[in-house]
Amino acid sequence: MSIDETRNRIIESSIELFNTDGCKGVTMDQIAVQMHISKRTLYETFANKEDLIFSCLTEVHRRIGQERLDIYTKAHDPLLLSIYLIKSSFINNNRYAKLLNDAERYYPELNDKILKVFGDKFSTIMRNVLTNAAEKGDLHSTVDIDNAVKMISLSMKRLYNSELANKPDVQSAIKNSIFIYLRGMLSIEALQRYDNREEEFRNLLLQNEN
């Protein structure tokens, strides 16, 4: 097995472990045992646990970014595109919640380093989507795009709160509020088109992420 293959296998296995038991709860010894490799091999591949966590975060953010890019290139309807992007964030939050939350909580320097590399991609893409929608006449003329992006991002961050993990009713309420907020930004002409698809959009946003 090549060095790159070994590295990728360790990252993949570690993502699963960190996301199940938390970054603090998993040791390098456990990772070596889980993968049936020696500690020497593990430390030859990654200098220390922080180096491994950083690599795992890098891979997770790469996957999320690629998924958003795929959505961005396929969906041309601004409201549908917005909902797909938000839906993608819901799914990835569930998929990588423990790893991402633990990184922010226990390894803030690593988390900040990751954000410097990847930036706030969600806010950037949402801003582009809404700007394009405004240029096409799909948004009401009074919409402040920067404030809209902040409001949506804050709602998303609220959903990422681990305390809401077992509160589906609260999560659904927040998701509904996001949909209502998006719809409220639309111009009269856009509303006439989108109201015919409201049930489709709402179901897409609220359907189970698992």
C-alpha positions in Angstrom: 0.0 0.0 0.0 1.4 3.4 -1.0 2.0 6.3 1.5 -0.9 8.2 0.1 -3.3 5.2 0.4 -2.2 4.7 4.0 -2.7 8.4 4.7 -6.2 8.4 3.1 -7.2 5.2 5.0 -6.2 6.7 8.3 -8.0 10.0 7.6 -11.2 8.1 6.6 -11.1 5.9 9.7 -10.3 8.8 12.0 -13.1 10.9 10.7 -15.5 8.2 11.7 -14.0 7.8 15.1 -13.8 11.5 15.9 -17.3 11.9 14.7 -18.6 9.1 16.9 -16.5 9.5 20.1 -15.3 13.1 19.8 -11.9 14.5 19.2 -11.1 14.6 22.9 -12.3 11.0 23.5 -10.2 9.3 20.8 -6.5 8.6 21.3 -3.8 7.8 18.8 -3.5 4.4 20.4 -7.2 3.7 19.7 -6.8 4.8 16.1 -3.9 2.4 15.6 -5.8 -0.5 17.2 -8.9 0.3 15.1 -6.9 0.3 11.9 -4.7 -2.7 12.8 -1.6 -0.6 12.2 1.4 0.2 14.4 1.8 3.4 16.3 5.0 3.9 14.4 3.1 3.9 11.1 0.6 6.3 12.5 3.2 8.7 13.7 5.3 8.4 10.5 2.2 9.6 8.7 1.0 12.3 11.1 3.2 14.2 13.4 0.7 14.2 16.3 -3.0 14.1 17.0 -3.5 17.8 16.1 -1.9 17.1 12.7 -4.4 14.3 12.2 -7.4 16.3 13.3 -6.4 19.1 10.9 -6.1 16.7 8.1 -9.5 15.2 8.9 -11.1 18.7 9.0 -9.4 19.6 5.7 -11.0 16.5 4.1 -14.4 17.2 5.6 -14.4 20.8 4.4 -13.2 19.7 1.0 -16.1 17.2 0.7 -18.6 19.8 1.8 -17.2 22.4 -0.6 -17.3 20.0 -3.5 -20.9 19.1 -2.8 -21.9 22.7 -2.7 -20.1 23.4 -6.0 -21.9 20.4 -7.6 -25.2 21.9 -6.4 -24.3 25.4 -7.6 -23.5 24.2 -11.1 -26.7 22.1 -11.5 -29.5 24.2 -10.0 -30.3 27.4 -11.8 -33.5 28.4 -10.1 -32.4 30.8 -7.3 -34.9 29.7 -4.6 -34.4 26.0 -5.4 -30.6 26.6 -5.4 -30.8 28.3 -2.0 -32.9 25.5 -0.5 -30.5 22.8 -2.0 -27.5 24.6 -0.4 -29.2 24.9 3.0 -30.4 21.3 2.7 -26.8 20.2 2.0 -25.7 22.1 5.1 -28.3 20.3 7.2 -27.1 16.9 6.0 -23.4 17.6 6.5 -24.1 19.0 10.0 -25.7 15.7 10.9 -23.0 13.7 9.1 -20.0 15.5 10.8 -21.6 17.2 13.8 -19.4 15.8 16.5 -16.1 16.3 14.7 -16.9 19.9 13.7 -18.3 20.9 17.1 -15.4 19.4 19.0 -12.9 21.1 16.7 -14.5 24.4 17.3 -14.7 23.8 21.1 -11.5 22.1 21.9 -9.1 23.0 19.1 -10.0 26.6 18.3 -6.6 27.3 16.7 -6.9 24.4 14.3 -10.5 25.5 13.6 -9.4 29.0 12.8 -6.6 27.7 10.6 -9.1 25.7 8.6 -11.4 28.7 8.2 -8.5 30.7 6.9 -8.0 28.0 4.2 -11.6 27.5 3.3 -13.3 30.7 4.5 -17.0 30.9 5.1 -18.0 29.1 1.8 -21.7 28.9 2.7 -22.1 32.7 3.2 -20.1 33.4 0.1 -22.2 31.0 -2.1 -25.4 32.3 -0.6 -24.4 35.8 -1.3 -23.7 34.9 -4.9 -27.0 33.2 -5.3 -29.0 36.1 -3.8 -27.0 38.6 -5.9 -27.8 36.7 -9.0 -31.4 36.5 -8.0 -31.5 40.2 -7.5 -30.0 40.9 -10.9 -32.7 38.7 -12.5 -35.4 40.6 -10.7 -36.4 37.7 -8.4 -35.8 39.6 -5.2 -37.7 42.6 -3.8 -35.9 45.8 -4.4 -35.7 46.5 -0.6 -33.8 43.3 0.2 -30.4 43.9 1.9 -28.4 40.9 0.7 -25.7 41.2 3.3 -28.2 41.2 6.1 -30.1 38.3 4.5 -27.0 36.2 4.3 -26.3 37.0 8.0 -29.8 36.0 9.1 -29.7 32.8 7.1 -26.2 32.0 8.5 -27.3 32.6 12.1 -30.3 30.3 11.6 -28.0 27.7 10.2 -25.6 28.1 13.2 -28.5 27.7 15.5 -29.3 24.4 13.9 -25.7 23.2 14.4 -26.2 23.6 18.2 -25.8 20.1 19.6 -28.5 20.7 22.2 -31.0 20.6 19.3 -29.9 17.2 18.1 -32.8 15.4 19.7 -35.4 18.2 19.2 -36.8 17.6 15.7 -39.8 19.9 16.3 -37.5 22.8 17.1 -35.3 22.0 14.1 -38.4 21.9 11.8 -39.5 25.2 13.1 -36.2 26.8 12.3 -36.1 25.3 8.9 -39.7 26.6 8.3 -38.6 30.0 9.4 -35.7 29.9 6.9 -38.1 29.0 4.1 -40.5 31.8 5.1 -37.6 34.3 5.2 -36.4 33.2 1.7 -39.9 33.5 0.3 -40.4 36.9 1.9 -37.5 38.3 -0.1 -39.0 37.4 -3.5 -40.4 40.0 -5.9 -44.1 39.8 -6.8 -43.2 38.2 -10.2 -41.0 35.6 -8.6 -43.7 34.8 -6.0 -46.2 33.9 -8.7 -43.8 31.3 -10.0 -42.6 29.9 -6.7 -46.0 29.7 -5.0 -46.8 27.0 -7.5 -43.9 24.9 -6.2 -44.2 25.8 -2.5 -45.1 22.3 -1.4 -42.1 20.9 -3.4 -39.7 23.3 -1.9 -41.0 23.0 1.7 -40.9 19.2 1.5 -37.4 19.3 0.2 -36.2 21.5 3.1 -38.0 19.5 5.8 -37.6 15.9 4.6 -35.5 13.6 6.8 -31.7 14.1 6.4 -30.7 10.6 7.3 
